[in-house]
Amino acid sequence: MDPNRPVSNSWDHVAAPISLEVRVHADRSALTLYLYTAATIVAGLGALLWASMSFVISPRISLTAAGGPEGILLGLVFWVAIGLLGGTRVERLHGFGVLTFHLPFIIAATALGGPVAGGWVAMISTLEAREIREVPWYGTLANHSAMALSAVLAGVVFEFALSGPLGAVTGQPQAVQLIAIVLSTLVLSGLSAALATGTVVLRDGLSVREAARLLDTSYRTTSASEVVMGWVLVVAYSTIGWWAAIVCATLVLVIWQAHDAREIARHDPLTGLLSRSGFDARLAEILAGIRRGGGRAALLAIDLDGFKAVNDTYGHATGDEVLRVVGARLRGSIRLTDAAVRRGGDEFGVLLAGVSDRVAAEVLARRILHDLCDPIETDRGVIRIGASVGVYVIEPSTRVLSIERLHALADREMYLVKQDGGGVRMQTPEDLAVSPPPSGDR
């Protein structure tokens, strides 16, 4: 790249107007999302208030052998505290931190204390520092309200199953308890996942098919294992003691560290974006879906304009700060089903996993470019950079191409638009007959 070229050239290409129809649609989607969020908060808080007035906390949750209000309160505090401990473990889903170790503790509190205990543990123990940093207050409140609503309904199902005809059929108290836990967990995980998915669908404009990919095999496996863990915690707490529940939870957290270390290796340590290997694995999944008729995708190759001048003028520490901001902006510009990668240096990539057509891909690409070109505040002053974005749309009719070839085609569009001063360039039918330039030409 030429460090002497003016760094603001990309701004000339960012101003391409988005149609009034797209803006109106975006405004309507935002309004629908706000209404959905408000309805979730009202439903969750209302369910928690109703449960608190209609049910009493079962003495099964008591931390002391004598029971009583003090023991019940201590038991409730115990499950809230151990639930907060579970929030220290976050599993990344498609590059986003979304799966946490909360479900077993909510299950245990619900099974031991009923709907009220489960609701309050779900509302409080799921609080995470990550949420406070990354999610607006109303989004955080909606998340916790959704968990409280799910836990209250799961508690009602558990109490009904426990006191229903299951005992007469099986004659085994522990078997009845396990069946009740499984039934209530289906309600808890199913409803909470549906409410969370609804938020993502409205926020990112996903189709039902795209939303279904969120609940992939890793999510289902994790949820199933947490059901078993919840039952183990109930048995350990009620038959051995509170310390046994802590031992079980700690062992699981330690064992999971190996999985988390492998997942961290798939991400760039500076920006938090996917590494090349993690990104290509995600791209391979999307390609398999497209070949089965699963719509279109768009691959974006992004190169920052003027970044070398930032390093030369302000130093590499400021350059790293700029790269971190770029990574955060990319994460904020894409949907949960999409993926972003730092390919090295000041080169990035984005996979738009589901686009309706070429126009939609270009609109999303220009929106990403606009976000990247916003001024960046650093401790050395305000810095403005540009970007060159090459877009290659992958369609079901596209002949089978390797991942390396797809990257090369997107790189070619990025190289061509960089020669024109930056901006966004889509591939044309004529481009497909031309080989990409050597990587050294960039």
C-alpha positions in Angstrom: 0.0 0.0 0.0 1.2 3.6 -0.7 1.7 5.5 2.7 1.8 8.8 0.8 -1.7 8.5 -0.6 -4.2 10.7 1.3 -6.0 8.7 4.0 -9.4 10.2 3.5 -10.0 9.0 -0.1 -12.3 6.2 1.1 -14.7 8.8 2.5 -15.6 9.8 -1.1 -17.0 6.3 -1.6 -18.7 6.0 1.8 -21.3 8.7 1.0 -23.1 6.5 -1.6 -26.7 6.9 -0.4 -28.8 4.1 1.0 -32.2 4.1 -0.5 -35.2 5.6 1.4 -36.9 2.2 1.3 -33.9 0.6 3.1 -33.8 3.3 5.7 -37.6 3.0 6.4 -37.2 -0.7 6.7 -34.3 -0.3 9.2 -36.4 2.2 11.3 -39.3 -0.2 11.4 -37.0 -3.1 12.4 -35.5 -1.0 15.2 -38.9 -0.1 16.4 -40.0 -3.7 16.4 -36.9 -4.7 18.3 -37.5 -2.0 20.9 -41.1 -3.2 21.4 -40.0 -6.8 21.6 -37.4 -5.9 24.2 -39.9 -3.9 26.2 -42.4 -6.8 26.0 -39.8 -9.3 27.2 -38.9 -7.0 30.2 -42.5 -6.6 31.2 -43.3 -10.3 30.8 -40.2 -11.4 32.8 -40.6 -9.0 35.7 -44.4 -9.7 35.7 -43.8 -13.4 35.9 -41.2 -13.0 38.7 -43.6 -10.8 40.7 -46.5 -13.2 40.2 -44.4 -16.2 41.3 -43.2 -14.3 44.4 -46.8 -13.6 45.4 -48.2 -17.0 44.5 -45.6 -19.5 45.6 -43.3 -20.0 48.7 -39.7 -21.1 48.4 -39.5 -24.8 49.2 -37.4 -25.7 52.3 -35.5 -28.2 50.1 -33.2 -25.3 49.2 -32.3 -24.6 52.8 -28.5 -24.4 53.5 -29.0 -25.5 57.1 -30.3 -28.7 58.5 -32.7 -26.9 60.7 -34.4 -25.1 57.8 -36.4 -22.0 58.6 -36.3 -18.6 56.9 -32.6 -18.1 57.6 -31.6 -21.4 56.0 -33.8 -20.8 53.0 -32.4 -17.3 52.5 -28.8 -18.7 52.8 -29.6 -21.4 50.3 -31.0 -18.8 47.8 -27.8 -16.7 48.3 -25.7 -19.8 47.8 -27.2 -20.6 44.4 -27.0 -16.9 43.3 -23.3 -16.8 44.3 -22.4 -20.1 42.6 -24.3 -19.0 39.5 -22.2 -15.9 39.3 -19.1 -18.1 39.5 -20.5 -19.9 36.4 -20.5 -16.6 34.5 -16.7 -16.6 34.5 -16.8 -19.3 31.8 -18.0 -18.0 28.4 -18.0 -20.2 25.3 -17.8 -18.4 22.0 -20.4 -19.2 19.4 -19.5 -18.0 15.8 -17.0 -15.6 17.3 -19.4 -14.1 19.9 -19.5 -14.8 23.6 -23.0 -16.1 24.2 -22.9 -19.5 25.9 -22.2 -19.5 29.6 -22.3 -21.9 32.5 -25.5 -20.7 34.1 -28.1 -23.3 33.2 -27.1 -26.0 35.8 -27.4 -23.6 38.7 -30.8 -22.3 37.6 -32.0 -25.9 37.2 -30.8 -26.8 40.6 -32.3 -23.8 42.3 -35.6 -24.4 40.5 -35.6 -28.1 41.5 -34.8 -27.3 45.1 -36.7 -24.1 45.8 -39.4 -24.0 43.1 -40.5 -21.2 40.7 -39.6 -18.3 43.0 -36.1 -19.5 43.7 -35.4 -20.4 40.1 -36.7 -17.1 38.9 -34.6 -15.0 41.3 -31.5 -17.1 40.7 -32.0 -16.7 36.9 -32.5 -13.0 37.2 -29.5 -12.2 39.4 -26.9 -15.0 38.9 -26.7 -14.5 35.1 -25.1 -11.1 35.5 -21.8 -10.8 33.8 -19.1 -8.2 33.5 -19.1 -8.8 29.7 -22.8 -7.7 29.6 -22.1 -4.5 31.4 -19.3 -3.6 28.9 -21.0 -4.7 25.7 -24.8 -4.6 26.1 -27.1 -1.5 26.6 -28.8 -1.5 30.0 -32.2 -2.3 28.4 -30.7 -5.2 26.5 -29.2 -6.6 29.7 -32.5 -6.2 31.6 -34.3 -7.9 28.7 -31.8 -10.8 28.8 -32.3 -11.3 32.5 -36.0 -10.9 32.3 -36.2 -13.6 29.6 -34.2 -15.9 31.9 -36.5 -15.2 34.8 -39.6 -15.8 32.8 -38.2 -19.1 31.5 -37.2 -20.2 35.0 -40.5 -19.3 36.5 -42.4 -21.3 33.9 -39.9 -24.2 34.2 -40.5 -24.1 38.0 -44.2 -24.4 37.5 -43.7 -27.4 35.2 -41.3 -29.0 37.7 -43.7 -28.6 40.6 -46.6 -30.0 38.5 -44.5 -33.0 37.4 -43.2 -33.7 40.9 -46.7 -33.7 42.4 -48.4 -35.3 39.5 -49.0 -39.0 38.6 -45.3 -39.7 37.8 -44.7 -40.9 41.4 -47.5 -43.4 41.2 -46.3 -44.7 37.9 -42.6 -45.1 38.7 -42.6 -45.5 42.5 -39.0 -44.1 42.5 -38.6 -40.6 44.0 -35.2 -40.0 42.3 -36.5 -41.1 39.0 -39.5 -38.8 39.3 -37.1 -36.0 40.2 -35.0 -36.6 37.2 -38.0 -36.7 34.9 -39.3 -33.5 36.4 -35.9 -31.9 35.9 -35.7 -32.9 32.3 -39.2 -31.6 31.6 -38.6 -28.3 33.3 -35.2 -27.9 31.6 -36.8 -28.3 28.2 -39.1 -25.4 29.1 -36.2 -23.4 30.5 -33.7 -23.9 27.7 -36.3 -23.9 25.0 -38.0 -20.7 26.0 -34.9 -18.8 26.9 -33.3 -19.8 23.5 -36.4 -18.8 21.6 -36.5 -15.4 23.3 -32.8 -14.8 22.6 -33.2 -16.0 19.0 -36.1 -13.6 18.6 -33.9 -10.7 19.5 -31.2 -11.8 17.1 -33.8 -12.3 14.3 -35.2 -8.8 14.7 -31.8 -7.1 15.2 -30.0 -8.8 12.4 -32.9 -9.4 10.0 -32.4 -13.1 9.9 -34.7 -15.6 8.3 -36.0 -18.6 10.2 -33.6 -20.9 8.4 -30.6 -18.7 9.3 -31.8 -18.3 12.9 -32.0 -22.1 13.2 -28.2 -22.3 12.6 -27.6 -20.5 15.8 -28.7 -23.5 17.8 -26.1 -25.7 16.3 -24.6 -29.0 17.5 -22.3 -27.4 20.0 -25.2 -25.5 21.6 -27.4 -28.6 21.8 -24.5 -30.7 23.2 -23.7 -28.1 25.8 -27.3 -27.7 26.9 -27.8 -31.5 27.2 -24.7 -31.9 29.4 -25.8 -29.0 31.6 -29.1 -30.8 32.2 -27.2 -33.7 33.7 -25.0 -31.4 35.6 -28.1 -29.7 37.1 -29.4 -33.0 38.3 -26.0 -33.9 39.8 -25.9 -30.6 41.7 -29.4 -31.3 43.1 -28.4 -34.7 44.4 -25.1 -33.6 45.8 -26.6 -30.6 47.6 -29.5 -32.4 49.1 -27.8 -35.7 50.1 -24.2 -34.7 50.8 -24.0 -31.0 51.5 -23.5 -27.6 50.0 -19.7 -28.1 49.7 -20.3 -31.1 47.4 -22.1 -28.9 44.9 -19.2 -26.5 44.9 -16.7 -29.3 44.3 -18.8 -30.6 41.3 -19.1 -27.2 39.7 -15.4 -26.4 40.2 -14.4 -29.7 38.6 -16.5 -29.0 35.6 -15.1 -25.5 35.2 -11.5 -26.8 35.4 -12.2 -29.5 32.8 -13.8 -27.0 30.5 -10.6 -24.9 30.5 -9.0 -27.2 28.0 -11.9 -26.6 25.6 -11.8 -22.9 26.2 -8.1 -22.8 25.5 -8.6 -24.5 22.1 -11.4 -22.0 21.3 -9.2 -19.0 22.2 -6.6 -20.3 19.8 -9.1 -19.8 17.0 -9.2 -16.1 17.7 -6.8 -13.2 17.1 -5.4 -12.1 20.5 -5.2 -8.4 19.5 -8.6 -7.8 18.1 -10.6 -10.8 19.4 -11.8 -11.6 15.8 -11.5 -15.1 14.4 -8.1 -16.3 13.3 -7.7 -17.5 9.7 -8.2 -21.1 10.6 -11.4 -20.4 12.6 -12.7 -18.2 9.8 -12.1 -20.7 7.1 -13.8 -23.4 9.2 -16.9 -21.1 9.4 -16.7 -20.4 5.7 -16.6 -24.2 5.0 -19.8 -24.6 7.0 -21.5 -21.9 5.0 -20.3 -23.3 1.7 -21.7 -26.7 2.5 -25.1 -25.0 3.2 -25.1 -23.1 0.0 -24.3 -26.2 -2.0 -27.4 -27.8 -0.4 -29.5 -24.8 -1.6 -29.0 -22.6 1.5 -29.1 -19.2 -0.1 -26.2 -16.8 -0.8 -23.2 -15.5 1.1 -20.8 -12.7 0.5 -17.0 -12.8 1.2 -15.4 -9.4 1.9 -11.7 -8.7 1.7 -10.8 -5.5 3.7 -7.5 -3.6 3.7 -7.1 -0.4 5.7 -5.9 2.7 3.9 -3.3 4.9 5.6 -2.5 2.4 8.4 1.2 2.4 7.6 1.3 6.1 8.1 -0.3 5.7 11.5 2.5 3.3 12.6 5.2 5.6 11.1 3.8 8.7 12.7 2.4 7.6 16.1 4.2 4.3 16.7 3.1 0.7 16.8 1.3 1.0 20.2 -1.1 3.5 18.6 -1.3 1.2 15.6 -2.4 -1.7 17.8 -5.0 0.5 19.4 -6.4 1.4 16.0 -6.5 -2.3 15.1 -8.4 -3.1 18.3 -11.0 -0.4 17.5 -11.3 -1.8 13.9 -11.9 -5.3 15.3 -14.6 -3.9 17.7 -16.3 -2.0 14.9 -16.3 -5.1 12.7 -17.9 -7.2 15.5 -20.5 -4.4 16.0 -21.3 -4.2 12.2 -22.0 -7.8 11.5 -24.8 -10.2 12.5 -24.5 -13.1 14.9 -24.6 -15.5 11.9 -21.7 -13.6 10.2 -18.0 -13.9 10.9 -15.0 -11.5 10.9 -11.3 -12.3 10.7 -8.0 -10.5 11.0 -5.9 -12.1 8.3 -2.7 -10.4 9.4 -1.4 -6.9 9.6 -4.1 -4.4 8.6 -5.9 -7.0 6.5 -9.4 -8.2 7.6 -12.2 -10.2 6.2 -15.9 -10.6 6.7 -18.3 -13.4 5.8 -21.9 -12.4 5.4 -23.6 -15.7 5.9 -26.9 -14.9 4.4 -27.7 -12.2 1.8 -30.7 -12.0 -0.3 -29.0 -10.6 -3.4 -26.0 -8.5 -4.6 -27.7 -5.3 -3.7 -28.1 -6.4 -0.1 -24.5 -7.5 0.0 -23.3 -4.1 -1.3 -25.5 -2.2 1.3 -24.0 -4.3 4.1 -20.5 -3.8 2.8 -20.9 0.0 2.6 -22.3 0.0 6.1 -19.2 -1.8 7.3 -17.0 0.6 5.4 -18.9 3.6 6.9 -18.3 2.3 10.4 -14.6 1.6 9.8 -14.1 5.2 8.4 -15.4 6.9 11.5 -12.7 8.9 13.3 -10.8 6.9 16.0 -10.0 8.6 19.3 -6.6 7.5 20.7 -4.3 8.8 23.4 -2.3 10.5 20.6 -5.2 12.3 19.1 -8.0 11.6 16.6 -7.0 9.4 13.7 -8.9 8.9 10.5 -8.3 5.9 8.2 -9.9 4.6 5.1 -10.5 1.1 3.8 -10.8 -0.8 0.5 -13.4 -3.5 0.5 -13.7 -6.2 -2.2 -16.9 -8.2 -2.3 -17.4 -11.6 -3.8 -21.0 -13.0 -3.7 -21.2 -16.8 -3.5 -24.4 -18.1 -5.0 -25.9 -21.6 -5.4 -25.2 -21.5 -9.1 -21.5 -20.6 -8.5 -19.2 -23.5 -9.6 -17.4 -25.3 -6.8 -14.4 -23.2 -5.7 -11.8 -23.8 -3.0 -11.6 -21.6 0.0 -8.3 -20.3 -1.2 -9.8 -19.4 -4.6 -12.7 -17.5 -3.0 -10.2 -15.5 -0.9 -8.2 -14.7 -4.0 -11.4 -13.5 -5.9 -12.4 -11.2 -3.0 -8.8 -10.0 -2.8 -8.8 -9.1 -6.4 -11.8 -6.8 -6.0 -10.2 -5.2 -3.0 -7.0 -4.6 -5.0 -8.9 -3.0 -7.9 -10.8 -0.7 -5.6 -7.7 0.2 -3.8 -6.2 1.4 -7.1 -9.2 3.7 -7.5 -8.7 5.3 -4.0 -10.7 3.0 -1.8 -14.3 2.2 -1.3 -16.4 -0.9 -2.1 -16.2 -3.0 -5.3 -18.4 -5.9 -6.2 -17.2 -8.6 -8.6 -18.6 -8.5 -12.2 -19.0 -11.5 -14.6 -16.0 -10.1 -16.5 -13.9 -10.3 -13.3 -14.3 -14.1 -13.1 -12.2 -14.6 -16.2 -9.3 -12.7 -14.8 -6.8 -14.2 -12.5 -6.1 -12.4 -9.2 -2.9 -10.4 -8.9 0.0 -11.7 -6.9 -0.3 -10.9 -3.2 3.0 -9.0 -3.4 1.4 -6.3 -5.6 -0.6 -5.1 -2.7 
